[in-house]
């Protein structure tokens, strides 16, 4: 089992990076790795309830299901 720390600096203005970081964190957690997320700079807005609800990458991936999974699995998210 590995350890992963995802440091996010981009917020809802950059839906591709937000969605992809949360997706990779979800994949790591599904693989039973130790995952932590640290939000800084513009990414702190993601911690506010409802802000990530409409974040959608151009590929069609939505950030909310990934964040919901991480919260359900009690992945620590530091702000």
C-alpha positions as CSV (number, residue, x, y, z in Angstrom):
1,X,0.0,0.0,0.0
2,X,1.4,3.4,-1.0
3,X,0.8,6.9,0.3
4,X,-0.6,9.7,-1.8
5,X,-0.9,13.4,-1.1
6,X,-2.8,15.4,-3.6
7,X,-2.1,19.1,-3.3
8,X,-4.7,21.1,-5.2
9,X,-4.2,24.7,-6.0
10,X,-6.8,25.2,-8.7
11,X,-10.5,25.9,-8.1
12,X,-13.7,25.8,-9.9
13,X,-12.3,28.1,-12.6
14,X,-10.3,25.1,-13.8
15,X,-12.7,22.2,-14.0
16,X,-10.3,19.9,-15.8
17,X,-7.6,20.0,-13.1
18,X,-10.1,19.8,-10.3
19,X,-11.9,16.9,-11.8
20,X,-8.8,15.0,-12.8
21,X,-7.1,15.4,-9.3
22,X,-10.2,14.1,-7.6
23,X,-10.5,11.3,-10.0
24,X,-6.9,10.2,-9.4
25,X,-7.4,10.4,-5.7
26,X,-10.5,8.2,-6.0
27,X,-8.5,5.6,-8.1
28,X,-5.7,5.6,-5.5
29,X,-8.2,5.0,-2.7
30,X,-10.0,2.3,-4.7
31,X,-6.5,0.6,-4.9
32,X,-6.4,0.7,-1.1
33,X,-3.7,3.3,-0.9
34,X,-3.5,5.9,1.9
35,X,-4.8,9.1,0.4
36,X,-4.8,12.7,1.7
37,X,-5.9,15.8,-0.1
38,X,-4.6,19.3,0.7
39,X,-6.5,22.3,-0.7
40,X,-4.7,25.6,-1.0
41,X,-4.9,28.9,-3.0
42,X,-8.0,28.8,-5.3
43,X,-8.8,25.2,-4.5
44,X,-10.1,26.1,-1.0
45,X,-13.5,27.0,-2.5
46,X,-14.0,23.3,-3.1
47,X,-14.4,22.8,0.6
48,X,-17.5,25.0,0.7
49,X,-20.6,22.8,0.4
50,X,-22.2,22.9,-3.1
51,X,-19.3,24.7,-4.8
52,X,-18.1,21.6,-6.7
53,X,-21.6,20.5,-7.7
54,X,-21.4,22.1,-11.2
55,X,-17.7,21.4,-11.9
56,X,-17.5,19.4,-15.1
57,X,-14.5,18.8,-17.3
58,X,-14.8,19.1,-21.1
59,X,-14.6,15.3,-21.3
60,X,-17.9,15.2,-19.4
61,X,-16.4,14.0,-16.1
62,X,-18.0,15.6,-13.1
63,X,-16.1,16.4,-9.9
64,X,-18.9,15.9,-7.5
65,X,-19.1,12.0,-7.7
66,X,-15.4,11.8,-7.1
67,X,-15.5,14.2,-4.1
68,X,-18.6,12.3,-2.7
69,X,-16.7,9.0,-2.9
70,X,-13.7,10.5,-1.1
71,X,-15.8,12.0,1.6
72,X,-17.7,8.7,2.0
73,X,-14.4,6.8,2.4
74,X,-13.3,9.4,5.0
75,X,-10.3,10.6,3.0
76,X,-8.8,13.5,4.9
77,X,-9.2,16.8,3.1
78,X,-7.1,19.6,4.6
79,X,-7.8,23.3,3.9
